[in-house]
Structure formats: structure tokens, C-alpha cells
Amino acid sequence: MAEYGYNRDQETLPQLNIGMLYGTKTALPLCYEIYSGSIVDKAFFPYMMELGELVGLNDLFYIMDRGFLTLDNLSFMAQNQLNFLMAAPKSQKIYRQALIEATAVIRHSRYHIPQTSCYGLSKVIQINELPYTLHIYLNTSSAADEEARIYQHVDRLEEELQNQMKPISITRYNKYYDVTRNASPIEEYERNHEKITEMIELAGMFCLLSNTQDKSAEVALRLYGRRDMVEKAFQNLKNSIDYDRFLTHTEKTTEGKAFVAFLSLILWSDLTNHGKNSGEKSINRLVKQMGTIKRTDYGSGCSLLQPLTRKQKDILSAFAIEPEEFLQTILHFEV
């Protein structure tokens, strides 16, 4: 089960992958499946879709990142009538061309998305003779930062060329420079201003692909923003629930630990959802606040050491728990 594969943390260790369906409305994990660490996400994709059906989830709308966007997966979703929204790589020709065409009009006031620094428009494109909606965006806040990074990178490459720091391969320069070389030394180079200008024009732009046509660019952007919940859920698995190392030796104990971690994530997610209204910035701070409540047992009964604080009452209110009911539960709890 544990095998070597792509690791985003650059750790050369055998690993497991976990696929999870996460509800954006409930903000809770729905189901999960463990698969081999050598299998990439896009290859496991059809099995995760079937898992949703097997556990009784119907009329789903899948929100995914660009790692799942392949022609095979698009065909699978078309055949199974699965609705989706996913990021599209602007490096691929069909999406890049659509972005380039949109640069001339996207800054028009009609395309501005209220309460954001983004502009957005939608167009229909054809992939495998099927219609898809491509939502195209320009984030003006990130555009300036991305433009600065591009020129900084171009300047670093030019310094390398001047000093012949990396003369072995010119591939790394071809994106920004026209390089002439005979044998090893680089004889001459010149900035490819057309390529650089195109990259600057696309700075801050991105796109989302969907097979539905009933959502505007604004609605699609807000829906895709909910994907952050999934990212945070996996961060909580690794950091808050200590799920980054299994430390198990059999398949049975590994599956058992995964199940316990999944249940823990449900509880952690629910605490996070309700805790937002409690005034506490993190679950750890929330638990620490409630951890100061102590009961002392005497021969004739039991009592709390002190009354509830204002913060503790706010936390209980966020979970729709009456303070008096909470106190009675603690006082009558059998140890």
C-alpha cells in the first residue's frame, strides 16, 4: 500500500494517498478512500467519482484543482453526466489562446466582480466536440506582483547568460531569450520581447472550466473559493491531527488509523465551523479556554471551582449550548 511517488513536501519516503470528498455546504468530510502512493490523483479520479455514488451521494457538483484536468477525465465525466468546476492550466494552447483573446476586453467595467480585485467573463469552447464553459479572470492585485516576478526572473537569467553560469543547457532560457550557441559557449542572446510581453499581458489571469452553463463568472469564482476548505482539511490532518506519519506495520492497523483520523477530522471540522462565531482565532485556543473548567468531587457531592467566564459562555453560544444545561451535564457526569 505504501509506495514511492510524487511528494509535494519533497520527502523521499514511501507514502499513501488519500482521496476525500468534502461537502462545501456542510463544510464537513463526506467519505474517503486510501490508495497507493505511486498512483497519481488524475489516474485515481474515476474511482473517487464512483465512491461518491456507492455511498449514496447524488446530484453532486465537483470542485477540483487543475491536477484532475485530463481528456480522459473529461470524457469520463461526460459519459457519467457529472457536473464539475475545475481550474484549467493556462499553459495549454486552448486555454492560453482564450486568455490572450480576453486581454483586450476583460478590464471593461461590466466584467468587474463586486467586492473583489477581479474581472471575469465567460465563453463557450469546444473540447472533443462537446461544449464547455470557460470562465476567464484577471486578478489586478496579483497581476502587478506576478509582473515583477517575471522581470526579476528574466534579469536573473540574463545575468547567468552574461556570466555563462549554466552553459550546459539553453532550454531554461528559451522561454524568454533567443540564444545562439556553437558547441559549449553561448555566442549571443537576445530577449524575446514578444514572448515576454505575452507573459506580462497574462499576468494575474487564470481560468476555470465547467460543463454547466448556468453559472456566471462571479458565481463560479465564489464556488471555486470554497475549495480552500479541502486544502485546510488536509493541513489539519497533517498538522493538527498528527496524520502525517502512520507509524504502522500492517495494512489492517493502517486502515484503522486512517478511519480514526477521518472521524477526528469530522469533529475538528465541526469545531472549526462553529468556533468561528465564538471569537477564538483557533481550535487550540478554544479548547484551552474550555479546558480551564474543572469539577471538584467531595464526599457529599461535586462542585465547579469557579463560574463560567464570558469567553466560555460565548463559545457555548456559538455551539447553541445553554450554559446552565452545560453545567448540569458536567456536575452529573459519572466518572
Secondary structure, 3 states (H helix, E strand, C coil): CCECCCCCCCCCCCEEEEEEEEECCCCEEEEEEEEECCCCHHHHHHHHHHHHHHCCCCCCEEEECHHHCCHHHHHHHHHCCCEEEEEECCCCHHHHHHHHHHCCCCCCHHHECCCCCEEEEEEEEEECCEEEEEEEEEEHHHHHHHHHHHHHHHHHHHHHHHHCCCCCCCHHHCCCEEEEECCCCEEEEEECHHHHHHHHHCCCEEEEEECCCCCCHHHHHHHHHCCHHHHHHHHHHHHHCCCCCCCCCCHHHHHHHHHHHHHHHHHHHHHHHHHCCCCCCCHHHHHHHHCCCCEEEECCEEEECCCCCHHHHHHHHHCCCCHHHHHHHHHCCCC
